[in-house]
Amino acid sequence: MIEKLKGIEERYIKLEQLLSDPAVISDQKKYQEYLIEHGELNKIVPVFREYESLLEELKEAKELLKDSDPEIRAMAKEEIPGLDSKIEAGKSKINVLLMPKDPRDDKNIILEIRAGTGGEEAGLFAGDLFRMYSRYVESKKWAIEIIEKNNSSSGGFKEVVSLVRGKGAFSSFKYESGTHRVQRVPETEAQGRVHTSAVTVAVLPEAEDIDIDINPADLKIDVFRSSGPGGQSVNTTDSAVRITHVPTGVTSTCQDEKSQHKNKAKAMGVLKSRILDAKIREEESKRSAERKDQVGSGDRSGRIRTYNFPQGRMTDHRIGLTLYKLDNIMEGNIQEIIDELKTYNQAQTLKEIS
């Protein structure tokens, strides 16, 4: 590990020299590449330098154990356990920083929320989840844009598909895929009985042209008139677009824009992401060594979380996390949950590679 870290430090020093080189500064493309690489290494190098400093302090403290002065020996003996603890913590931090990074982590995402069992109550909760995620996106200074939606008669969504733009969006949202269960008294329930409903969430990294190549001949494109709740016409032109990838049967629809061209572009973006997601899942299913307890597996058939409104409780079943601040969570304050899931996943990965 030390050898690898010294190599990283050498590259970091070299990058500092390159970033002050006039020839590099004048080449903005090259300069930006080096700046991004320097920023990534800057997360590791200071931690490594502190780790090395602690190792040196421990070495010196152990030398002082041989000192002829009993007071100095006692002081050194008292200092060593604290240094050992700091070194172990530093080593753990370095191991996390050296973990292979998911190449999709910085990507934008396609966020799909669909009402499941529970009728209108499920549709209402789909709307609540979309609002929760939208608030979280706003707190991160990211952007969210609806691509496709199918409103329910009660004011929620039967389905809503959106694009979230922001550096690190997939990294934060990738643990949200799965079935979200809600337990609460519906507004229409006169006797105050708690009902259980379910909503499914799918998180797909936005596909780029370099990720997937689609043959235009494999596409079937249909245009139709946009419609709102109850089938009423939203506009008078055939601007809505449905694209079907014939070989896989994957489809995507967009009718949110008034322009057919814009709807087609958005639908194509979702289609590519869905095809890429299916391809990734097929590859992952073939890996016999894939660990079953990894929370990032995105199994949408499994119940991952319960939101119990009468008790004000949220429970994430994958990691046994329970928080009694549901109102706060539904306002988009989900960073604590995301951090706990990331920490758990990191610990599982470290176990696997150690």
C-alpha positions as CSV (number, residue, x, y, z in Angstrom):
1,M,0.0,0.0,0.0
2,I,2.8,2.4,0.9
3,E,4.5,1.9,-2.5
4,K,1.2,2.7,-4.3
5,L,0.7,5.8,-2.2
6,K,4.2,7.0,-2.8
7,G,3.6,6.7,-6.5
8,I,0.3,8.7,-6.1
9,E,2.2,11.4,-4.2
10,E,4.9,11.6,-6.9
11,R,2.2,12.1,-9.6
12,Y,0.5,14.7,-7.4
13,I,3.8,16.7,-7.2
14,K,4.3,16.3,-10.9
15,L,0.8,17.7,-11.5
16,E,1.5,20.7,-9.3
17,Q,4.5,21.5,-11.6
18,L,2.5,21.0,-14.7
19,L,-0.3,23.3,-13.6
20,S,2.2,26.1,-13.2
21,D,3.7,25.5,-16.6
22,P,2.8,28.3,-19.0
23,A,2.7,25.9,-21.9
24,V,0.0,23.8,-20.1
25,I,-1.9,26.9,-18.9
26,S,-2.2,28.0,-22.5
27,D,-3.7,24.7,-23.5
28,Q,-7.0,24.9,-21.7
29,K,-8.1,21.3,-22.5
30,K,-4.9,19.9,-21.1
31,Y,-5.0,22.2,-18.1
32,Q,-8.5,21.2,-17.2
33,E,-7.6,17.5,-17.5
34,Y,-4.6,18.0,-15.1
35,L,-6.7,20.1,-12.8
36,I,-9.4,17.4,-12.4
37,E,-6.7,14.7,-11.9
38,H,-5.0,16.9,-9.3
39,G,-8.4,17.4,-7.5
40,E,-8.9,13.7,-7.3
41,L,-5.4,13.0,-5.9
42,N,-5.8,15.9,-3.5
43,K,-8.3,13.7,-1.6
44,I,-5.7,11.1,-1.0
45,V,-2.3,12.8,-0.7
46,P,-2.9,14.9,2.5
47,V,-4.4,11.9,4.2
48,F,-1.3,9.8,3.3
49,R,1.1,12.5,4.5
50,E,-0.7,12.7,7.8
51,Y,-0.5,8.9,8.0
52,E,3.2,9.0,7.3
53,S,3.7,11.7,10.0
54,L,1.8,9.5,12.6
55,L,4.0,6.5,11.7
56,E,7.1,8.7,12.3
57,E,5.7,9.9,15.6
58,L,5.1,6.3,16.6
59,K,8.6,5.3,15.7
60,E,10.0,8.2,17.8
61,A,7.8,7.3,20.7
62,K,9.0,3.7,20.6
63,E,12.6,4.9,20.6
64,L,11.9,6.9,23.8
65,L,10.8,3.8,25.5
66,K,14.6,3.0,25.7
67,D,15.4,6.4,27.3
68,S,17.2,6.3,30.6
69,D,14.8,8.9,32.1
70,P,11.7,7.1,33.6
71,E,9.5,10.1,33.1
72,I,10.2,10.2,29.4
73,R,9.6,6.5,29.2
74,A,6.3,6.8,31.0
75,M,5.2,9.7,28.7
76,A,6.1,7.7,25.6
77,K,4.2,4.6,26.9
78,E,1.1,6.8,27.5
79,E,1.4,8.3,24.0
80,I,1.7,5.0,22.0
81,P,-2.0,3.7,22.3
82,G,-3.4,7.0,21.0
83,L,-1.0,7.0,18.1
84,D,-1.9,3.4,17.3
85,S,-5.5,4.3,17.2
86,K,-5.0,7.3,14.9
87,I,-2.8,5.2,12.6
88,E,-5.5,2.5,12.4
89,A,-8.1,5.1,11.6
90,G,-5.9,6.7,9.0
91,K,-5.3,3.3,7.4
92,S,-9.0,2.7,7.2
93,K,-9.6,6.1,5.6
94,I,-6.8,5.4,3.0
95,N,-8.3,2.0,2.2
96,V,-11.7,3.7,1.4
97,L,-10.0,6.3,-0.7
98,L,-8.1,3.7,-2.7
99,M,-11.2,1.6,-3.4
100,P,-12.0,1.2,-7.1
101,K,-14.4,4.0,-8.0
102,D,-17.6,3.2,-9.8
103,P,-17.2,4.9,-13.2
104,R,-20.9,5.8,-13.2
105,D,-20.8,7.7,-9.9
106,D,-20.5,11.2,-11.4
107,K,-23.1,10.6,-14.1
108,N,-26.5,12.3,-14.3
109,I,-29.4,9.9,-13.7
110,I,-32.8,8.9,-15.0
111,L,-35.1,8.6,-12.0
112,E,-38.2,6.5,-12.5
113,I,-41.0,6.4,-9.8
114,R,-44.0,4.1,-10.3
115,A,-47.1,3.5,-8.1
116,G,-47.3,-0.2,-7.2
117,T,-49.9,-1.9,-5.0
118,G,-52.3,0.3,-3.1
119,G,-54.3,2.1,-5.8
120,E,-54.7,5.8,-5.4
121,E,-52.7,5.9,-2.1
122,A,-49.7,4.4,-4.0
123,G,-50.1,7.2,-6.6
124,L,-50.1,9.8,-3.8
125,F,-47.0,8.4,-2.2
126,A,-45.3,8.3,-5.7
127,G,-45.9,12.0,-5.7
128,D,-44.6,12.4,-2.2
129,L,-41.4,10.5,-3.1
130,F,-40.9,12.7,-6.2
131,R,-41.3,15.8,-4.0
132,M,-38.8,14.4,-1.5
133,Y,-36.2,13.6,-4.1
134,S,-36.8,17.0,-5.8
135,R,-36.1,18.8,-2.5
136,Y,-32.9,16.8,-2.0
137,V,-31.8,17.7,-5.6
138,E,-32.5,21.4,-4.8
139,S,-30.4,21.2,-1.6
140,K,-27.5,19.8,-3.7
141,K,-27.8,22.7,-6.2
142,W,-28.5,20.1,-8.9
143,A,-31.4,20.2,-11.4
144,I,-34.4,18.0,-12.0
145,E,-36.5,17.9,-15.2
146,I,-39.6,15.8,-15.8
147,I,-39.4,13.7,-19.0
148,E,-42.5,11.6,-18.8
149,K,-45.4,11.6,-16.3
150,N,-48.8,9.9,-15.9
151,N,-50.9,11.6,-13.3
152,S,-53.3,9.8,-11.0
153,S,-56.8,11.2,-10.5
154,S,-56.0,11.9,-6.8
155,G,-53.1,14.3,-7.6
156,G,-50.2,12.0,-7.4
157,F,-48.4,10.0,-10.1
158,K,-49.0,6.6,-11.6
159,E,-45.6,7.1,-13.1
160,V,-43.1,9.9,-13.3
161,V,-39.7,9.8,-15.1
162,S,-37.2,12.6,-14.6
163,L,-33.6,13.5,-15.4
164,V,-31.4,14.6,-12.5
165,R,-28.4,16.6,-13.6
166,G,-25.5,17.0,-11.1
167,K,-22.0,15.8,-10.5
168,G,-22.2,12.8,-8.3
169,A,-26.0,12.2,-8.9
170,F,-25.7,8.5,-9.5
171,S,-23.3,8.1,-6.5
172,S,-26.0,9.5,-4.2
173,F,-29.1,8.0,-5.8
174,K,-27.9,4.5,-6.7
175,Y,-29.1,3.0,-3.4
176,E,-32.7,4.2,-4.0
177,S,-33.6,1.5,-6.5
178,G,-36.2,-0.9,-5.1
179,T,-39.6,-1.1,-3.5
180,H,-40.5,1.7,-1.1
181,R,-43.4,0.7,1.3
182,V,-45.6,3.3,3.0
183,Q,-47.9,2.7,6.0
184,R,-50.4,5.5,6.7
185,V,-54.1,6.4,7.0
186,P,-55.3,7.5,3.6
187,E,-57.3,10.7,3.5
188,T,-60.3,8.8,2.2
189,E,-60.2,6.3,5.1
190,A,-63.1,7.3,7.4
191,Q,-62.3,4.8,10.1
192,G,-58.7,5.7,10.5
193,R,-57.3,2.3,9.5
194,V,-53.6,2.2,8.4
195,H,-53.1,1.0,4.8
196,T,-50.0,-0.3,3.3
197,S,-49.0,0.7,-0.2
198,A,-45.9,0.4,-2.4
199,V,-44.0,2.4,-4.9
200,T,-41.0,1.2,-7.0
201,V,-38.0,3.4,-7.8
202,A,-35.5,2.8,-10.5
203,V,-32.3,4.8,-10.8
204,L,-30.4,4.5,-14.2
205,P,-27.1,6.3,-15.0
206,E,-27.7,8.6,-18.0
207,A,-26.3,6.9,-21.1
208,E,-23.9,8.8,-23.3
209,D,-23.1,8.0,-26.9
210,I,-19.8,6.4,-25.9
211,D,-21.6,4.1,-23.5
212,I,-24.0,2.5,-26.0
213,D,-24.4,2.5,-29.8
214,I,-27.9,2.1,-31.2
215,N,-28.6,1.3,-34.9
216,P,-31.3,3.7,-36.1
217,A,-32.8,0.8,-38.2
218,D,-33.6,-1.0,-34.9
219,L,-35.9,1.8,-33.8
220,K,-39.7,2.2,-34.2
221,I,-40.8,5.8,-33.7
222,D,-44.5,6.7,-33.2
223,V,-45.9,10.2,-32.8
224,F,-49.2,11.0,-31.2
225,R,-51.1,13.8,-29.6
226,S,-50.1,14.6,-26.0
227,S,-52.8,13.8,-23.4
228,G,-53.4,14.7,-19.8
229,P,-55.5,13.2,-17.0
230,G,-58.6,11.4,-18.2
231,G,-57.2,11.3,-21.8
232,Q,-57.9,15.0,-22.5
233,S,-55.8,16.5,-25.3
234,V,-53.0,18.8,-24.0
235,N,-52.2,20.3,-27.4
236,T,-53.5,20.1,-30.9
237,T,-50.4,18.7,-32.7
238,D,-48.8,15.3,-32.8
239,S,-45.9,16.3,-30.6
240,A,-45.7,13.3,-28.2
241,V,-43.1,10.6,-29.1
242,R,-42.8,6.9,-28.3
243,I,-39.6,5.1,-29.3
244,T,-39.3,1.3,-29.3
245,H,-36.0,-0.5,-29.6
246,V,-37.2,-3.5,-31.5
247,P,-34.5,-6.1,-30.7
248,T,-35.0,-5.6,-26.9
249,G,-38.6,-4.4,-26.7
250,V,-37.5,-1.5,-24.5
251,T,-39.7,1.6,-25.0
252,S,-39.6,5.2,-24.0
253,T,-42.2,8.0,-24.2
254,C,-42.0,11.7,-23.9
255,Q,-44.9,14.2,-24.2
256,D,-43.8,16.9,-21.7
257,E,-42.5,19.3,-24.4
258,K,-44.7,21.1,-27.0
259,S,-41.9,20.4,-29.6
260,Q,-41.9,16.9,-31.2
261,H,-38.1,17.4,-31.8
262,K,-37.5,18.0,-28.1
263,N,-39.7,15.1,-27.0
264,K,-37.9,12.8,-29.4
265,A,-34.5,13.9,-28.0
266,K,-35.6,13.3,-24.4
267,A,-37.2,10.0,-25.2
268,M,-34.0,8.8,-26.9
269,G,-32.0,9.8,-23.9
270,V,-34.2,7.6,-21.6
271,L,-34.3,4.8,-24.1
272,K,-30.5,4.6,-24.2
273,S,-30.3,4.7,-20.4
274,R,-32.8,1.9,-20.1
275,I,-30.9,-0.3,-22.7
276,L,-27.6,0.4,-20.9
277,D,-29.1,-0.4,-17.6
278,A,-30.5,-3.7,-18.9
279,K,-27.1,-4.6,-20.4
280,I,-25.3,-3.8,-17.1
281,R,-27.8,-5.9,-15.1
282,E,-27.4,-8.8,-17.5
283,E,-23.6,-8.7,-17.1
284,E,-23.9,-8.4,-13.3
285,S,-26.2,-11.4,-13.1
286,K,-23.5,-13.5,-14.9
287,R,-20.9,-12.8,-12.2
288,S,-21.2,-15.7,-9.8
289,A,-19.0,-14.0,-7.3
290,E,-21.3,-11.0,-7.0
291,R,-22.0,-10.5,-3.3
292,K,-25.7,-10.8,-2.4
293,D,-25.7,-8.4,0.5
294,Q,-24.4,-5.4,-1.4
295,V,-26.9,-2.6,-1.0
296,G,-26.1,-1.1,-4.4
297,S,-27.4,-4.1,-6.3
298,G,-30.6,-2.2,-7.2
299,D,-32.9,-5.1,-7.0
300,R,-36.2,-3.5,-7.7
301,S,-38.3,-6.5,-6.7
302,G,-37.0,-6.3,-3.1
303,R,-38.5,-4.1,-0.4
304,I,-35.8,-1.7,0.7
305,R,-37.5,0.8,2.9
306,T,-40.6,1.4,4.9
307,Y,-42.1,4.8,5.7
308,N,-44.5,4.5,8.7
309,F,-46.4,7.7,9.2
310,P,-48.3,6.9,12.4
311,Q,-45.0,6.3,14.2
312,G,-43.0,8.9,12.3
313,R,-40.5,6.2,11.4
314,M,-38.4,5.4,8.4
315,T,-36.6,2.0,8.3
316,D,-34.1,0.9,5.7
317,H,-34.3,-2.9,5.8
318,R,-30.9,-3.5,4.1
319,I,-28.8,-2.0,6.8
320,G,-31.3,-2.1,9.7
321,L,-31.3,1.7,9.9
322,T,-34.4,3.3,11.7
323,L,-34.9,7.0,12.1
324,Y,-37.8,8.6,13.9
325,K,-37.9,11.8,11.9
326,L,-40.1,11.0,9.0
327,D,-41.5,14.5,8.4
328,N,-37.9,15.8,8.1
329,I,-37.0,13.0,5.7
330,M,-40.0,13.6,3.5
331,E,-38.8,17.3,3.1
332,G,-35.8,15.9,1.3
333,N,-33.4,15.6,4.2
334,I,-32.1,12.1,3.1
335,Q,-28.3,12.7,3.2
336,E,-28.0,10.8,6.5
337,I,-29.6,7.7,4.9
338,I,-27.4,8.0,1.8
339,D,-24.3,8.4,4.0
340,E,-25.2,5.3,6.1
341,L,-25.8,3.2,2.9
342,K,-22.4,4.4,1.4
343,T,-20.6,3.5,4.6
344,Y,-22.1,0.1,4.8
345,N,-21.3,-0.6,1.1
346,Q,-17.7,0.5,1.6
347,A,-17.3,-1.7,4.6
348,Q,-18.6,-4.7,2.6
349,T,-16.3,-3.9,-0.3
350,L,-13.3,-3.6,2.0
351,K,-14.2,-7.0,3.6
352,E,-14.3,-8.5,0.1
353,I,-10.9,-7.2,-1.1
354,S,-9.0,-7.5,2.2
